Amino acid sequence: MTEPPGLSTVNEWSDEQAVALLTECCSSTVWARRVAAARPFRTAEELYTRADEVLAELTEAEIDEALAGHPRIGDRPDNASSAREQSAVASADRELRAKLRAGNEEYETKFGHVYLVCASGRSAQELLDVLHRRLDNDSSTERRVLRAELAAINRLRLVRLLNHSTEGGR
């Protein structure tokens, strides 16, 4: 398998540059620093594995920092990655967006944090259905699900980063 074009570039970034760009994949600065410190990566899979390992090691407070970088599903995304990942929601009708807003509020009241789901490739209705199913979770189950969703989002963003990196940045 051919490695993505940006893997060598990621390995060559300064520590500051690596942390800054990795923080765009996951808002946890601890995650970004630990992933950056593991460079150089021989393969993309080595990077993805290390990213998953670091995520699994994060404290709940560090996971909360990562969550802070994600807008609500259905809100206007504040970064290009979220906008791309939630593109199906932007074209949903007003009623469905209102249901997502109400579901987000119910979720946040129950769990105390934003509803995080890997939205890429999913319709707005599917995201709403997943939200309703997850409202049945207890807090510890939901935290496990949330970590898995965050890992999936991080992976998508790392793949995109590797495939779009060039000399000097992105």
C-alpha angles and dihedrals in degrees: 000000000000115000119238114266095246100057094091090045092053089051091051098049118111114253090254093050093047093050092047094051095041089052086062087061094046124008094219106107089198090056092048094048094048094047091047091049091058092064138152098066117194093202139015089244089058089055092048092048092050091048090054092046092051091047090052089053096052119113119237090257090054090049088052089054089053090050091053088069093061123082121218115276104263097021119110104278114238096209138043095247094055092044091053093045094048097041093121091058092055090062095045118114122261094257094054092047089051090052090050090051091050091046091049090053092049091048093048091048091052100041104023096233142070120288103253120196134154095252098179111124094002127118122236090249091053091050090051091048091051090049092053092049092049092052085072091062123101116236097263093047090048092051089054091049091046091053090051091050091048090051090052092049092047090050093052091049093047091051089051091047093052093047094049102037118115135174108298099023132312 
